[in-house]
Amino acid sequence: MDKMNEYINEAEQVLLHTYNRFPVVFDHGKGVCLYDINGKEYLDFCAGIAVFALGYGNEEYNNAIKAQVDKLIHTSNLFYSVPAIEAAKKLGAAAGMDRVFFTNSGAEAIEGAIKSARKYAYTKDGSTDHEIIAMEHSFHGRTMGALAVTGNKKYREPFEPLIGNIRYAVFNDYESVLSQVTDKTCAIIMETIQGEGGIYPADKDFLKKIRKLCDEKDILLILDEIQCGMGRSGSMFAYQAYGIKPDIVTAAKAVGCGVPVGAFMMTQKVADMALKPGDHGTTYGGNPLVTSAICEVLKQFEERRILDNVKEVGDYMYDRLEEVMKAHDCITAHRGVGLMQGLVFDNDLKPASEVSKKAIENGLIVITAGSNVIRFIPPLVITKEDVDRMTDILNRSI
Ligand SMILES: *Cc1c(COP(=O)(O)O)cnc(C)c1O
């Protein structure tokens, strides 16, 4: 048995089997490619699920983290640290938010957003029966609160009862949302571009109407930008292209480009009425190590003009994927913006999961979203040549 299979067998004996993993053991990465332990190269259009935005083996990023390791890794949130202050200033400014709370993951950022919304409403009227409206086919994470607002029964049901008073509406259907609003509604939560659910951007008109509804009724709009934020859509945060601002934003994935960190952020108005000392906390969250990574990530976003690259290469990828769609009857639709796009497969003709498996065999990492979508979420530093290479391997794999 070769070394790779030996590792895989070992893994399956010790790791809890919550993932059906692809049979690859990665060893290292460089630029937009990963290499397995046998030295085989894979062009990466997954980026660790929209995390590794700035490419692998990024020397300046690695050096920034190493320098912080030698200086100070952790102090707890009972004290101040310079990287956390800098990261909060920069990230808050990028999102147009006044207040930042750092978390260790996306799900934890969602928990914080939910708590903030509930506390805001509680401060207003002192009652404890507030409701949150979430969207069908949404994905917000695996903890009990995040799961409760995830619009996919399959993920939720075995773990019920989750947190209560959640209502579900149809994404991009304003009337459906309106029909779920009551005088107990404290928040509406959605992804600006649904990721795991199959790459569905919010319609402009829909999001604008939701914003207006929230303003009229003092309902908080929570936008989950954990996947679509940090430049992936071509704007730093996807809502910036809609001309609206949420009251609370969640971020994670590419925020630290590989170190475990996320954030929930809010306007001053929400902060004034939401979490106070003693209401919320985290031991690790936003420690000097992970926040030094955020500072370096945001610095590189500016210096390397990442948003320009996403727009240019994203448009190019859009055109190339249109060609791929036209060349194959098994592809029925193409959605997305920037470097967050999806091709919809007719699973009866060709299951998306099979295409993904085949592509990985052929040295291209692409993963699925929903049951029938292949999603393209590469590092944000890819070039047009990388896109050409991707479509070649993809065509062959289909
Ligand atoms: C990945 C994801 C989450 C959960 O983030 P974790 O870091 O895995 O907890 C939440 N919302 C969206 C939109 C995501 O893509």
The ligand as an ORCA input file, in Angstrom:
! r2SCAN-3c Opt
* xyz 0 1
  C     -18.448     28.777      6.317
  C     -19.620     29.599      6.637
  C     -20.070     29.754      7.960
  C     -19.471     28.989      9.111
  O     -18.143     29.311      9.335
  P     -17.230     28.317     10.238
  O     -15.923     29.035     10.347
  O     -17.138     27.018      9.480
  O     -17.916     28.153     11.537
  C     -21.130     30.607      8.182
  N     -21.711     31.291      7.188
  C     -21.298     31.179      5.909
  C     -21.961     31.973      4.845
  C     -20.256     30.314      5.581
  O     -19.871     30.167      4.309
*
